[in-house]
């Protein structure tokens, strides 16, 4: 049908509560059905079918017997018709069946499983009712969660500054990571499910390896909290070099293949940053002892140099990770690189030694109370859960641009454009670079 682009398909005005999040069911979406979930500031979740002009829809947690706090995110489970998750500012996550009722009394729960910083409960009821399951995750609000591309794992970020990754069906913890300081606000997976990127109140983007269970890089470019992170699934990888034609600059056929990921971040500083992450396959055998032993493609990578150089690195971090297995692909004149890197190195070095920024000073005190499973920062800083700034490569953004007057809250990569939205309610589409 020809759509009238001057008029909205649907418009609703809510009184007494504000919509805070929404999600369309992409699995069932079609001409006959368009299932939409809307979460609200008072804790309710509304189900609407916009194709059926079902004006009232269904309300879950209508009497706020399940949870009285703001809904921070609603998401349909991947490839399912009826199941969805809702996270709340209470730190709880609930699994709902859109076809089941909620019940007229407060739900009673039984403990199913528990682990470090989380507990999972099921609903005690003779007949099926919502919520089917309840997770209590960390301490403080549960800000965002994201399913892995295969739908098997669930990454959650909380105000306690911890990323927790669960195997969804078994409800077991697969890995965790702590922010540099402050809460974590956003999370996303790489399209192949190998990496998880988070952003938050430490002004950094952090790249965590799902396979290795550790932080592998941090991105330093924002001047305020990072509200949204997203991978770009449409960026083509760089073309391989012609067969057998090495030019002596590290493009020889013996070089290990490299994989390039691109992701973006948007922050309260009104800036949009675009990052390239180039992963060179590590050479077989034990990691090399110093920069001199690295393959040319690794030693060439232009992530920021680490204070202290190669051989004096912290023994806690495998050398192959900390010398720039991850690099930004910045297109710039090779002349003057050393000078630029040198200046950057000093400013970042000051931060990492506690001389020039509030990062290292703030880190030990932040989140020191370990109530309900939050990690004591004084014990965590400098470990695999939260390496110090100089212990992992620091990425610099490929693009960093002020694109709004108000703090940015939404970032989406589509095939033909990039979409952002800000606190003022302006939605913008941007041409892709190049």
Residue pairs with C-beta under 8 A, 6 or more apart in sequence:
3 9
9 50
10 48
10 50
14 40
16 42
17 40
17 41
17 42
17 44
18 40
18 41
19 38
19 39
19 40
19 41
20 39
20 40
20 41
20 70
20 71
20 72
21 38
21 39
21 71
21 72
21 73
21 74
22 36
22 37
22 38
22 39
22 74
23 36
23 37
23 74
23 75
23 76
23 84
24 34
24 35
24 36
24 76
25 35
25 36
25 37
25 76
25 81
26 76
27 76
27 78
27 79
27 80
27 81
28 35
28 81
29 35
30 51
31 51
32 51
33 49
33 51
33 52
34 49
34 50
34 51
35 47
35 48
35 49
35 76
35 98
36 47
36 48
36 49
36 50
37 45
37 46
37 47
37 48
37 74
37 75
37 76
37 84
37 86
38 45
38 46
38 48
38 74
39 45
39 70
39 71
39 72
39 73
39 74
39 86
40 46
40 70
40 71
41 70
41 71
42 64
42 68
42 70
43 61
43 64
43 66
43 67
43 68
43 69
43 70
43 71
43 88
44 59
44 60
44 61
44 62
44 64
44 71
45 59
45 60
45 61
45 71
45 74
45 84
45 86
45 96
46 57
46 58
46 59
46 60
47 57
47 58
47 59
47 60
47 98
48 54
48 57
49 57
58 98
60 66
60 86
60 96
60 98
60 102
60 130
61 67
61 86
61 102
62 102
63 102
63 104
65 102
65 103
65 105
65 106
65 107
66 94
66 102
66 106
66 107
66 130
66 131
67 88
67 90
67 92
67 94
68 90
69 88
69 89
69 90
69 92
69 141
70 88
70 89
70 141
71 86
71 87
71 88
72 87
72 88
72 89
72 141
72 142
72 143
72 144
73 85
73 86
73 87
73 142
73 143
73 144
73 145
74 84
74 85
74 86
74 87
75 84
75 85
75 145
75 147
76 83
76 84
77 83
77 84
77 85
77 147
77 151
78 147
78 151
79 151
82 97
82 98
82 99
83 95
83 96
83 97
83 98
83 132
84 95
84 96
84 98
85 93
85 94
85 95
85 96
85 145
86 93
86 94
86 96
87 93
87 94
87 142
87 143
87 144
87 145
87 156
88 94
88 141
88 142
89 141
89 142
90 141
90 142
91 136
91 137
91 138
91 139
91 140
91 141
91 142
91 158
91 159
91 372
92 134
92 135
92 136
92 137
92 142
93 134
93 135
93 137
93 142
93 145
93 156
94 130
94 131
94 133
94 134
94 135
95 131
95 132
95 133
95 134
96 130
96 131
96 132
97 128
97 130
97 132
100 128
100 129
100 130
100 132
101 129
101 130
102 129
102 130
102 131
103 125
103 129
103 130
107 123
107 124
107 125
107 129
107 131
107 134
108 123
108 124
108 125
109 121
109 122
109 123
109 124
109 134
110 121
110 122
110 124
111 119
111 120
111 121
112 120
112 121
112 122
112 133
112 171
113 119
113 120
113 171
113 172
114 120
115 172
115 173
116 173
116 176
116 373
117 137
117 138
117 139
117 160
117 162
117 164
117 173
117 176
117 372
117 373
117 374
117 375
118 135
118 136
118 137
118 138
118 164
118 166
118 173
118 373
119 135
119 136
120 133
120 134
120 135
120 136
120 171
121 133
121 134
121 135
121 136
122 132
122 133
122 134
123 129
123 130
123 131
123 132
123 133
123 134
133 171
135 171
136 372
137 156
137 158
137 164
138 156
138 158
138 159
138 160
138 162
138 164
138 372
138 373
138 374
139 158
139 159
139 160
139 371
139 372
139 373
139 374
140 158
140 159
140 160
140 183
140 374
141 158
141 159
141 183
142 156
142 157
142 158
142 159
143 157
143 158
143 159
143 183
143 184
143 185
143 186
144 156
144 157
144 185
144 186
144 187
145 154
145 155
145 156
145 157
145 187
146 154
146 155
146 187
146 188
146 189
146 196
147 153
147 154
147 155
147 168
147 189
148 154
148 155
148 189
148 193
148 210
149 189
149 191
149 192
149 193
150 193
151 168
152 167
152 168
152 169
153 165
153 166
153 167
153 168
153 174
153 193
153 210
154 165
154 166
154 168
155 163
155 164
155 165
155 187
155 189
155 196
156 163
156 164
156 165
156 166
156 187
157 163
157 183
157 184
157 185
157 186
157 187
157 198
157 200
158 164
158 183
158 184
159 183
159 184
160 183
160 367
160 373
160 374
160 375
161 178
161 179
161 181
161 182
161 183
161 184
161 200
161 201
161 366
161 367
161 374
161 375
161 377
162 176
162 177
162 178
162 179
162 184
162 374
162 375
163 176
163 177
163 178
163 179
163 184
163 187
163 196
163 198
163 206
163 208
164 173
164 175
164 176
165 173
165 174
165 175
165 176
165 196
165 210
166 172
166 173
166 174
167 174
174 210
174 213
175 208
175 210
175 213
176 385
177 198
177 206
177 208
177 214
177 215
177 385
177 386
178 375
178 377
178 380
178 385
178 386
179 198
179 200
179 201
179 202
179 204
179 206
179 386
180 202
180 204
180 206
180 218
180 359
180 363
180 386
180 389
181 201
181 202
181 359
181 362
181 363
181 366
181 367
181 377
182 200
182 201
182 202
182 225
182 362
182 366
182 367
183 200
183 201
184 198
184 199
184 200
184 201
185 199
185 200
185 201
185 225
185 226
185 227
186 198
186 199
186 200
186 226
186 227
186 228
186 229
187 196
187 197
187 198
187 199
187 229
188 196
188 197
188 229
188 230
188 231
188 263
189 195
189 196
189 197
189 210
189 231
190 196
190 197
190 231
190 261
190 263
191 231
191 233
191 261
193 210
194 209
194 210
194 211
195 207
195 208
195 209
195 210
195 216
195 261
195 277
196 207
196 208
196 210
197 205
197 206
197 207
197 208
197 229
197 231
197 263
197 265
198 205
198 206
198 208
198 229
199 205
199 206
199 222
199 225
199 226
199 227
199 228
199 229
199 265
199 267
200 225
200 226
201 225
202 359
203 220
203 222
203 223
203 224
203 225
203 226
203 267
204 218
204 219
204 220
204 222
204 226
205 218
205 219
205 221
205 222
205 226
205 229
205 263
205 265
205 273
205 275
205 395
206 215
206 217
206 218
206 219
207 215
207 216
207 217
207 218
207 219
207 277
207 326
207 395
208 214
208 215
208 216
209 215
209 216
213 384
214 321
214 384
214 387
215 384
215 386
215 387
215 392
216 321
216 325
216 326
216 392
216 393
217 277
217 303
217 326
217 392
217 393
217 394
217 395
218 389
218 392
218 393
218 394
218 395
219 265
219 273
219 275
219 394
219 395
219 396
219 397
220 348
220 394
220 395
220 396
221 265
221 271
221 273
221 275
221 396
221 397
221 400
222 265
222 267
222 269
222 271
222 273
223 267
223 269
223 271
224 267
224 268
224 269
224 407
225 267
225 268
226 265
226 266
226 267
226 268
227 266
227 267
227 268
227 407
227 408
227 409
228 265
228 266
228 267
228 408
228 409
228 410
228 411
229 263
229 264
229 265
229 266
229 411
230 263
230 264
230 411
230 412
230 413
231 261
231 262
231 263
231 413
232 262
232 263
232 264
232 413
232 418
233 413
234 413
234 414
234 415
235 260
235 262
237 259
237 260
238 258
238 260
238 329
240 257
241 247
241 251
241 253
243 253
244 253
245 251
246 252
246 253
246 254
246 255
249 296
250 295
250 296
250 297
250 300
255 295
255 296
255 297
256 280
256 281
256 282
256 283
256 295
256 297
257 281
258 278
258 279
258 280
258 281
258 297
259 278
259 279
259 281
260 276
260 277
260 278
260 279
260 329
261 276
261 277
261 278
261 279
262 274
262 275
262 276
262 277
262 398
263 274
263 275
263 277
264 272
264 273
264 274
264 275
264 411
264 413
264 418
265 272
265 273
265 275
265 411
266 272
266 273
266 408
266 409
266 410
266 411
266 420
267 273
267 407
267 408
268 407
268 408
269 402
269 407
270 402
270 403
270 404
270 405
270 406
270 407
270 408
270 422
271 400
271 401
271 402
271 403
271 408
272 399
272 400
272 401
272 403
272 408
272 411
272 418
272 420
272 430
273 397
273 399
273 400
273 401
274 397
274 398
274 399
274 400
274 433
275 328
275 395
275 397
275 398
276 327
276 328
276 329
276 330
276 398
277 326
277 327
277 328
277 395
278 301
278 326
278 327
278 328
278 329
279 325
279 326
280 295
280 297
280 298
280 301
280 325
282 320
282 325
283 295
283 320
287 318
287 319
287 320
288 294
288 319
288 320
289 311
289 319
290 310
290 311
290 319
291 299
291 309
291 310
291 311
291 323
292 310
294 320
294 323
298 320
298 323
298 324
298 325
299 323
299 324
301 324
301 325
301 326
301 327
302 324
302 327
302 328
302 330
302 337
302 341
303 324
303 326
303 327
303 328
303 393
303 394
303 395
303 396
304 341
304 344
304 345
304 348
304 393
304 394
304 395
304 396
305 341
305 345
306 313
306 322
306 323
306 390
306 391
306 393
307 345
307 348
307 349
307 352
307 353
307 390
308 390
310 319
310 323
313 319
313 322
313 323
313 391
314 322
314 387
314 388
314 390
314 391
316 382
316 383
316 384
316 387
316 391
317 387
317 391
317 392
321 392
321 393
322 391
322 392
322 393
323 393
324 393
325 393
326 393
326 395
327 393
327 395
328 395
328 396
328 397
328 398
329 398
330 396
330 398
344 396
347 356
348 389
348 394
349 390
350 356
350 357
351 357
351 359
351 360
351 389
352 359
352 360
352 388
352 389
352 390
353 360
353 390
354 360
354 361
359 389
360 388
360 389
363 377
363 381
363 386
364 377
364 378
364 381
365 377
365 378
366 377
367 374
367 375
367 376
367 377
368 376
368 377
368 378
370 376
375 385
377 386
380 386
381 388
382 388
382 391
399 433
403 420
403 428
403 430
404 420
404 422
404 424
404 426
404 428
405 422
405 424
406 422
406 423
406 424
406 426
407 422
407 423
408 420
408 421
408 422
408 423
409 421
409 422
409 423
410 419
410 420
410 421
410 422
410 427
411 418
411 419
411 420
412 418
412 419
412 420
413 419
416 432
417 429
417 430
417 431
417 432
418 429
418 430
418 432
419 427
419 428
419 429
419 430
420 427
420 428
420 430
421 427
421 428
